[in-house]
């Protein structure tokens, strides 16, 4: 997966969040982070670090961005919500 595709996946989080809000009449009570990438990444590969960074960006950064959006939403509504990781 190229860095461009990785960037698109991470920057897609706000759009995905907005789509979910639209479908759920503006209310989300629970976020379940249940997506991730796993690809073999041999330590002897020349692109080891690039592959590692791609995996961390998708698995951690995108998840953190969705958690951030969820917490902001819960705070804005002044109602509790739940995040399942």
Protein Blocks (a to p, Z undefined) as FASTA:
>chain_A
ZZklmmmmmmmmmmmmmmmmmmnnopafbdcdfbdcdddddfkbmklmmmmmmmmmmmmm
mmmmmmmmmmmmmmmnopacdddZZ
